[in-house]
Amino acid sequence: MVRTTTLAAAAASLLVHVQAGGLYTKNSAVLQISGVDYDRVIAKSNYTSIVEFYAPWCGHCQNLKPAYEKAAKSLAGLAKVAAVNCDDEVNKPFCGQMGVQGFPTLKIVRPGKKPGKPNVEDYQGPREAKAIIGAVKDKIPNSVKRLTDKNFEEWLEEDKEGPKAILFSDKGLTSATLRALAIDFAGVLPVAQIRNKETAAMEKFGIEKVPTLILIPGGSKDPITFDGENTKDAMVEFLSQAATPNPDCPPPKEKKPKSKKDDKKASKSSSKFSKASASHKSADASSAAASAQSETVEEPVVPTESPDPNLKTEDTAEPIIIPVEETKPTIPIIAEQAELQASCLTSKSLTCILAILPKDEASEASTTALAALASIHQKHDKSGGHLFPFIGVPASNPLASSILAELKFDSNDQPHLIATNGKRSWYKKYSGETFGPVEIEAWVDAIRMGDGKKETLPETLIVEDEKKPEVKEEKEKPIEQEPIDIKIEELPDDFEVPQPEKKHDEL
Ligand SMILES: *[C@@H]1O[C@H](CO)[C@@H](O)[C@H](O)[C@H]1NC(C)=O
């Protein structure tokens, strides 16, 4: 009983974190990756992926979710559909590196000429399942050999001892399924397609109807005709009798020896994709279950067990220890007008967050807001991020009342949070009614990512900057430090910012 209570209390206090943890549930067909996984799971994969960069609080991301889930189910086994929560502290630098400036950002990543150096391009199409599925399918590389009566014999002669597969078809194009099948067996089993008008080839293999898939086991063995269900899963299984399909990405370097059942299996099930892909049986059941579920309910059911992978469900006996900060973090309080101006209100000042405090500095709201700001800033400092300054402005600072008056704040007995940027002449009010760390952090993150509307900062609040030498340094700050180098008001509702340059575009 006591244990249950402890756990419940701990879970309740973690609930906010859990909810802020991500948009997709553990059982989602969307592969949830972190910046750490990206290189191995996406960049080094032979498959094409679409990656969504999102923040859980972003409305357009929430709107995209059902379509994205649908795309993930439909593309299972063909391509990877992944999502990165850019709100998660560990992913923020990665999202910055990927040039993410607004949410959601969708990027299609497909293998490049050099392994591990994929082509990355923004997906700018409609945020609908059908359009996403089509765009991703289009980018699945095609290594299927197109054969004719003239050259099929020659192809059969190549590497005669090894297995090969041929799909006879009436289609001129190669389907996404066959292209994905060829990727599964890249390097181990060449896949070809022959059109039914190639009568010599049709006759040679005694093909009477299309589509027909045959496996040529190699050596002197006779070809085998596939008579299973017309799904990619069944085809993979059929070809697996002659060759082992590749894993969908390189196995993780070192994983905790959790399940030592079978190395091959462990590496295959290292990601959700392989679960959804056909290459092994137990996974088929789960993906079938997932798709069956999708037909009856709109969104995946939230698991009754904890959706937070960090919460252990098996050993409930262990209490969860939540680290407590030993020293209370603080933010600078600036009571001098000139100092505040120099810090945040010159024509060269970059983003600052000001907490304008009421006369009663010790009020509960003030204390809460200052503590929240301090803990948010401390969190960023600890993770090596460079967050813009947070500054407390007491009522005794003469600028406090001018700011309140200029920005038309109504009351003076509450703290007021504003973000300012002197260089770009904007400000943004915090409009929340409470001052908890979660609400404030969501607001801070929106500012960091350039999300949301900004107002024009009255000129009367800005002083000309005289200290020239500092300017240059500020300009060269990398983008993740100051991602709001853009005027949000000018952007369309469906926030998408063009990619500055396509570094990876080799083709
Ligand atoms: C990718 O394909 C190549 C053959 O083109 C293969 O050798 C390699 O193992 C594949 N990568 C993975 C991760 O399976």
The ligand as an SDF file (V2000), in Angstrom:
LIG
                    3D

 14 14  0  0  0  0  0  0  0  0999 V2000
   23.0570   -1.5390  -47.2850 C   0  0  0  0  0  0  0  0  0  0  0  0
   23.2630   -2.1150  -48.5380 O   0  0  0  0  0  0  0  0  0  0  0  0
   24.5400   -2.6720  -48.7560 C   0  0  0  0  0  0  0  0  0  0  0  0
   24.5970   -3.1820  -50.1620 C   0  0  0  0  0  0  0  0  0  0  0  0
   24.3300   -2.1550  -51.0580 O   0  0  0  0  0  0  0  0  0  0  0  0
   24.7910   -3.7660  -47.7500 C   0  0  0  0  0  0  0  0  0  0  0  0
   26.0790   -4.2960  -47.9280 O   0  0  0  0  0  0  0  0  0  0  0  0
   24.6470   -3.2160  -46.3610 C   0  0  0  0  0  0  0  0  0  0  0  0
   24.7690   -4.2490  -45.4400 O   0  0  0  0  0  0  0  0  0  0  0  0
   23.3100   -2.5620  -46.2070 C   0  0  0  0  0  0  0  0  0  0  0  0
   23.2410   -1.8830  -44.9210 N   0  0  0  0  0  0  0  0  0  0  0  0
   22.5610   -2.3790  -43.9200 C   0  0  0  0  0  0  0  0  0  0  0  0
   22.5610   -1.5660  -42.6860 C   0  0  0  0  0  0  0  0  0  0  0  0
   21.9860   -3.4140  -44.0050 O   0  0  0  0  0  0  0  0  0  0  0  0
  1  2  1  0
  1 10  1  0
  2  3  1  0
  3  4  1  0
  3  6  1  0
  4  5  1  0
  6  7  1  0
  6  8  1  0
  8  9  1  0
  8 10  1  0
 10 11  1  0
 11 12  1  0
 12 13  1  0
 12 14  2  0
M  END
$$$$
